[in-house]
Amino acid sequence: MIETPYYLIDKSKLIRNMEKIAHVREKSGAKALLALKCFATWSVFDLMRDYMDGTTSSSLFEVRLGREKFGKETHAYSVAYGDNEIDEVVSHADKIIFNSISQLERYAERAVGIARGLRLNPQVSSSSFDLADPARPFSRLGEWDVAKVERVMDRINGFMIHNNCENKNFDLFDRLLAQIEERFGSLLERADWVSLGGGIHFTGDDYPVDAFSARLRAFSDRYGVQVYLEPGEASITRSTTLEVTVLDTLYNGKNLAIVDSSIEAHMLDLLIYRETAKVSPNEGPHSYMICGKSCLAGDVFGEFRFADALKVGDRISFQDAAGYTMVKKNWFNGVKMPAIAIKELDGSVRTVREFTYADFEKSLS
Ligand SMILES: Cc1ncc(COP(=O)(O)O)c(C=O)c1O
């Protein structure tokens, strides 16, 4: 028995996403790069490597991890690079995408050996949440002025555009891409490659993957470009649970159960985006508010239904716990950091990382 809390990555579930990605790659000709900002648990890269073309990154450390642990094609992107890191970034990357013309001008010469690109911002997106909307007013994420970009075309041969966010809707993707074509068509004509970023939930149930693939192929043919996708969430969705144990139960007008984890420390994005965790099947006569053990008053995973009354020692699995969790976990309150375990294809489970007091101590000084 592995001691809770721990993230449990189920390779047989991960493979379902990988097979859809491989299908889209084959049908569309697009390449798929894992977005490490979402998921960087390298112990399963041996499996993912067979289905994806490489990785994309947001920093020096991510591009290095991608190169060393995943291999294959390695893209570097960052909102801003510093003088002290640019040479090392270039040494790990096959392509570097600059966020602004000023960064491109500052570092183009230091990246002559690899392909260089620029992030474009079409000023429209599928995001309804201001915090995560790359097209929000005054956004710093990418260039939008075609005339300005035309002046630096001699130094780049590709573009990255990320304006899909949690987009499950193919028609919306199609419309957004049409807007990109209308606005940036003259630039795309002159490019060799275009990355369409992440945020497209094409591995979800009922997503029309064939229509999606045909749309990507048509885009690629129209401009003569190699298309890239940067799936983060779509790569790992529904592959992982966070396993926790009930430590206490109480009644304060509602039934409460406190578990040996914390949404603030171990599933932070849910809190940031005001979402609740998922429990399956979430059925039965007993309703509980499941709370974390940090001191934050709102450290609440959500309210769920159970077949039986909960008692100390009961186990709960939070579903869909891979994306933006392990990469964002923190030591708030000194709550024990969840271990990471992998369920292999033969059903055996092995722990690949445990965190101890020494890790907590070492994270501070
Ligand atoms: C440039 C870029 N690529 C890829 C991704 C991955 O997005 P997702 O995990 O929603 O697929 C993001 C997410 O913010 C991003 O900013």
The ligand as an SDF file (V2000), in Angstrom:
LIG
                    3D

 16 16  0  0  0  0  0  0  0  0999 V2000
    2.0980   28.7350  -25.7020 C   0  0  0  0  0  0  0  0  0  0  0  0
    1.3400   27.6300  -25.0590 C   0  0  0  0  0  0  0  0  0  0  0  0
    1.3650   26.4090  -25.6090 N   0  0  0  0  0  0  0  0  0  0  0  0
    0.7140   25.3580  -25.0690 C   0  0  0  0  0  0  0  0  0  0  0  0
   -0.0360   25.5110  -23.9150 C   0  0  0  0  0  0  0  0  0  0  0  0
   -0.7360   24.3100  -23.3420 C   0  0  0  0  0  0  0  0  0  0  0  0
   -2.1020   24.5330  -23.1920 O   0  0  0  0  0  0  0  0  0  0  0  0
   -3.0840   23.3730  -22.7330 P   0  0  0  0  0  0  0  0  0  0  0  0
   -2.5200   22.7160  -21.5360 O   0  0  0  0  0  0  0  0  0  0  0  0
   -4.3660   24.0880  -22.4320 O   0  0  0  0  0  0  0  0  0  0  0  0
   -3.2120   22.4450  -23.9050 O   0  0  0  0  0  0  0  0  0  0  0  0
   -0.1140   26.7810  -23.3110 C   0  0  0  0  0  0  0  0  0  0  0  0
   -0.8950   26.9930  -22.0870 C   0  0  0  0  0  0  0  0  0  0  0  0
   -0.9750   28.0290  -21.5080 O   0  0  0  0  0  0  0  0  0  0  0  0
    0.6090   27.8640  -23.8860 C   0  0  0  0  0  0  0  0  0  0  0  0
    0.5790   29.0950  -23.3390 O   0  0  0  0  0  0  0  0  0  0  0  0
  1  2  1  0
  2  3  1  0
  2 15  2  0
  3  4  2  0
  4  5  1  0
  5  6  1  0
  5 12  2  0
  6  7  1  0
  7  8  1  0
  8  9  2  0
  8 10  1  0
  8 11  1  0
 12 13  1  0
 12 15  1  0
 13 14  2  0
 15 16  1  0
M  END
$$$$
